[in-house]
Every structure is written in C-alpha cells, then in structure tokens.
Amino acid sequence: MSRVLYIIACAAPPAREINRLIEPAQEAGWDVCVLATPSATKFIDSAALEKRTGHPVRSDYKEPGTEDVLPPPDAIIVAPGNSKYHQQMGVWNMRHASARHPRRGNR
C-alpha cells in the first residue's frame, strides 16, 4: 500500500510550479493528492493535476460528516507556504517560534 502525500497549494505565483513536486513524489512511491486554497486555483490547472494524480483537486471545505474524496494523508507539504496558513495549520518556522518561546530565550 502506498503512502499518501497531500500537497497544499497556497495562492502565489510559485503554485504554478506545483507539478515539480508531484513527479518526484510519485517516483518515490507516494500517492499524491493536491489541495488548493480557493485563491490558489487561479495559479494551477486543476484538470491537469487531477489527470496526473488520479484524484480530484480539493479547493473547498468539505461538510462535516461527509465522506472525504481523498484518502487520509501520511505527510503534508504546503507550497508555497505563507504565515497565515501555517498559523491556521499549527505549523511554524521553528526559529520564529523559539524567539517567542519563554524557555528557549530570545535567539
């Protein structure tokens, strides 16, 4: 059974290059799924990505209690990332976080 990788595309011009992540991941045995923020859909070709991955590109929230069209992920890449979505997902740049963490001091 292959591992599932979610690639989450955020709205920025580098999202146009999301394909550069898919092929190496697939060659390494990952089952790749692409999710995009609603604004990121302006930068990607959802139909081409769906054809390449075999999964629909999800760009909207799913309703609670409804079955997900994507398999659960084993790993997640956010590309290109930005602090707004990192914060919402609980992902922080560790140097940034340690500068504000009282036990780690001001590095």
C-alpha positions as CSV (number, residue, x, y, z in Angstrom):
1,M,0.0,0.0,0.0
2,S,1.5,3.4,-1.0
3,R,1.9,6.3,1.3
4,V,-0.4,9.3,0.7
5,L,1.1,12.8,0.3
6,Y,-1.0,15.9,0.4
7,I,0.5,18.9,-1.5
8,I,-1.4,22.0,-0.4
9,A,-1.1,24.9,-2.9
10,C,-1.4,28.4,-1.5
11,A,-2.2,31.5,-3.6
12,A,1.1,32.8,-5.0
13,P,2.8,32.6,-8.4
14,P,5.1,29.6,-7.4
15,A,1.9,27.5,-7.1
16,R,2.1,27.3,-11.0
17,E,5.1,25.0,-10.5
18,I,3.4,22.5,-8.2
19,N,4.0,19.8,-10.8
20,R,7.7,19.9,-9.9
21,L,6.7,18.3,-6.5
22,I,4.4,15.7,-7.9
23,E,6.6,13.7,-10.3
24,P,9.5,13.0,-7.8
25,A,7.0,12.1,-5.1
26,Q,5.2,9.7,-7.4
27,E,8.5,8.2,-8.5
28,A,9.3,7.6,-4.8
29,G,6.1,5.7,-4.4
30,W,3.8,8.3,-2.9
31,D,0.1,8.6,-3.9
32,V,-0.2,12.4,-4.3
33,C,-3.3,14.4,-3.7
34,V,-3.4,18.2,-4.4
35,L,-5.4,20.6,-2.2
36,A,-5.6,24.3,-3.1
37,T,-6.8,27.3,-1.3
38,P,-9.7,28.9,-3.2
39,S,-7.4,31.7,-4.3
40,A,-4.7,29.3,-5.4
41,T,-7.0,27.9,-8.1
42,K,-6.1,30.9,-10.2
43,F,-2.5,29.7,-10.3
44,I,-3.0,26.0,-11.1
45,D,-4.5,23.8,-13.7
46,S,-6.9,21.7,-11.6
47,A,-7.9,19.4,-14.5
48,A,-4.3,18.6,-15.4
49,L,-3.4,18.0,-11.8
50,E,-6.4,15.7,-11.4
51,K,-5.3,13.7,-14.5
52,R,-1.7,13.5,-13.2
53,T,-2.6,12.4,-9.7
54,G,-5.8,10.4,-10.3
55,H,-7.5,12.4,-7.5
56,P,-9.8,15.5,-7.6
57,V,-8.2,18.7,-6.6
58,R,-10.0,19.8,-3.5
59,S,-10.3,23.6,-3.2
60,D,-13.2,24.0,-0.9
61,Y,-14.1,22.8,2.6
62,K,-16.0,19.6,2.9
63,E,-19.1,19.5,5.0
64,P,-18.6,17.9,8.5
65,G,-19.8,14.3,8.5
66,T,-19.4,13.8,4.7
67,E,-17.0,11.2,3.3
68,D,-13.8,12.7,2.1
69,V,-13.0,12.1,-1.6
70,L,-9.3,11.9,-0.7
71,P,-7.5,9.2,1.3
72,P,-6.1,10.3,4.6
73,P,-2.5,11.7,4.4
74,D,0.7,10.3,5.7
75,A,2.6,13.5,5.0
76,I,1.7,17.1,4.0
77,I,3.7,19.7,2.0
78,V,2.4,23.3,1.9
79,A,3.8,25.1,-1.1
80,P,4.3,27.9,-1.5
81,G,3.7,28.5,2.2
82,N,2.7,31.7,4.0
83,S,2.4,32.5,7.6
84,K,-1.4,32.9,7.6
85,Y,-1.9,29.2,6.5
86,H,0.9,28.0,8.7
87,Q,-0.7,29.6,11.7
88,Q,-4.1,28.1,10.9
89,M,-2.5,24.6,10.4
90,G,-0.3,24.9,13.6
91,V,2.9,24.9,11.5
92,W,5.5,27.5,12.5
93,N,9.0,28.3,11.4
94,M,10.9,26.9,14.4
95,R,13.4,29.8,14.6
96,H,10.4,32.2,14.7
97,A,8.7,30.2,17.3
98,S,11.8,29.8,19.5
99,A,12.3,33.5,19.6
100,R,9.0,33.9,21.3
101,H,9.1,30.7,23.5
102,P,9.9,31.7,27.1
103,R,12.0,28.6,27.8
104,R,14.2,29.0,24.7
105,G,15.1,32.6,25.2
106,N,15.5,35.2,22.5
107,R,17.6,33.7,19.7
